[in-house]
Amino acid sequence: MVLKLFFQNEERLKRLKHRMKIYFDASRPDHQEALRALWSATYPDRELHGLISDQWKEMGWQGRDPSTDFRGAGFISLENLLFFAKTFSISFQRLLKKQGGKRSAWEYPFAVAGVNITFMIMQMLDLDAKNEWAFDLLYCVAFVVMDKQWLEKNATYMEFNDVLKSTRAQVERELLMDDVLRIEDMPSYALLS
């Protein structure tokens, strides 16, 4: 597959496969710290009242305890959200705050969408990604593509899976373009800021 052009050595492949196998464990201090770091990157001026708190719902988690939403994609989905928040903070905040475009009355849950996008990319790559940076970057591109399609379709929460499917199709189409040799060459990369 064309994706092999983005990925380099076996050591990176091992690290990425290892990351993909780590389940989120709320009892692990490093996983707790990653959640706190996500909160701080997302809401730098707001104090988090606890790892189990209604505050998490504002970010788009399904309930008070975000750890219950990681089942499908594991700890790497939290790492992806944190990478997006730190690396492309403007795009991250714009999507989180649902800025731009005609928004639906019943929007997709931001954080849970992020977990689903990680899972989608894991399926697309069939665990054959060899570059962690490319995986994380592709995650950010896929997230902004998903939001763009959400707006274009004027989608509602009930259409989330359809939007996710069309996102996957667009990302795959772009990766197969002849002039796309790096993630940065994808037309949708320009959506990031």
Buried (B, 14 or more C-beta within 10 A) or exposed (E): EEBEEBBEEEEBBEEBEEBBEBEBBBEEEEBBEBBEBBBBBBBEEEEBEEBBBEBBBBBBBBEBBBBEBBEEBBBBBBBBBBBBBEBBBEBBBBBBEBEEEEBBEEBBBBBBBBBBBBBBBBEBBEEEBBBBBBBBBBBBBBBBBBBBBBBEEEBBEEBBEEBBEBBBEBBEEBBEEEEBEEBEBBBBBEBBE
